[in-house]
């Protein structure tokens, strides 16, 4: 991943015309975050042979071409910025807390990094600002008050010696900026970790300094066990030595990824981090990311959801590309301002994405998901997984789908039935959508050949007794066979067909009961959908007797078909109770597919 982030950082820097040879070129930020920043309030200071003299407030228009001269980099919101250039909030607080305190802090923490001339220079400006504090603040307020309140302002120092210069024109300010930026890479946890003349683990070149606390995404040494050599965090540079240029490049890459390749699905944040396999195609893939994030209209016409049916996602567009890059998927959360990686999936080629989308397309084509009772259709996405599994299992299954790893069928059925049973306990809730979502998930994984231990096997009783039962070719049987042929891997045993059709018959009985009594007392017989082979076989005559009692047994053909498959399935179905329950409730929820036009309205 680090190599991919570095590549992205290099691309972003080159595109912006910033040079690695000058680290300040990379570190500085534009103080104008939007076009409301119109004015620069320059505290004018004359440098003379005697020292520094305050010379008033000079007002000028903000210019993007002077960003390097402004030398701005945001610091602690409650403290100073990294240079004495700041965005104005309240003019008096900005002057006191962002300008004067900057000089005080820098001079006080001097750790022999400044030479005598630099100390005299910085101390001279500090003394000038402090001795003229009252008049400077008065002049600032006067200029500030004369400007449009809707327009934002920036304050900085303008030093005449005798020509006008900005703080970015002085090496000492650039030096402070780079040192303060570097501090975060080697000073942390009350420790210092850096080494001289060592090899950088990113660029693999010997550098003047390498740092030990560069944590782009996934690296942390906040716990002693993470440090090579035991509890000495000052030796963290041995784990992961990074030079300043690489640290800054990685930081730029991280920023680019966050701005152009940051997405969401089902409450998770994730980055798509492309890794080039063909360096000549760099601009091509990054252009896709940038245009998609900018909501280019051409993406809307081909938008297909796989991860989430509500959030925007770029995967379908990436799937259309050739395999000149692979994708790294980093799923994360921000926990109390700390960056936590929840899942990292490497090396997802566009060809793998195409397989995932093709499987989705095949599932969405299935007729039972096309038109439901309310006129809506169901499309598969990873929300099907989210419906049945807690977050940890959801991410585990997501990982296996992308990396082409098997998922235990029994584990899936157990989770699906657990959720369906909860809904089934409430008679006011309908299990139809949840049941179909579960079936859809199983079909999708089967399309990808990811179902492990999914072996329907042969019928326990191989002999066909269709002829013994006169082989009646009922329209109902044709309907059932149409469904069974559409999902052959899921109806590869007569026991599954019998259970499914008995679920259909049960729902018909419940419909009749509700129509006559506004209640469904037979639901109690279903034991909260905790069914086994013995109970399913016992239910069939009980359902038939109830239908006869109501005088509405219109389902002789269906009962015949259930009986046929029961006989052919023999004894000992070799199915888990969860699987038996799933096929039963699936039949209940697809019962409308088998209604005869000649039946009475129930």
Secondary structure by P-SEA (a helix, b strand, c coil): caaaaaaaaaaaaaaaccccccccccccccccccccccccccbbbbbcccccccccbbbbccccccccccccccccccccccccccccccaaaaaacccaaaaaaaaaaccccccaaaaaaaaaaaaaaaaaaaaaaaaaaaaaaaccccccbbbbbbbbccccccccccaaaaaaaaaaaaccccccccccccccccccccccccccbbbccccccccccccccccccccccccccccccccaaaaaaaaaaaaaaaaccccccccbbbbbbbbbccccaaaaaaaaaaaaaacccccccccccccccccccaaaaaaaccccbbbbbbbbbbcccbbbbccccccccaaaaaaaaaaaaaaaaccccccccccbbbbbccccccccccaaaaaaaaaaaaabbbbbaaaaaaaaaaaaaaaaacccccaaaaaaaaaaaaaaaaaaccccccccccccccccccccccccccaaaaaaaaaaaacccccccaaaaaaaaaaaaaaaaaaaaaacccccccccccccccccaaaaaaaaaaaaaaaaaacccccaaaaaaaaaaaaaacccccccaaaaaaaaaaaaaacccccccccccc
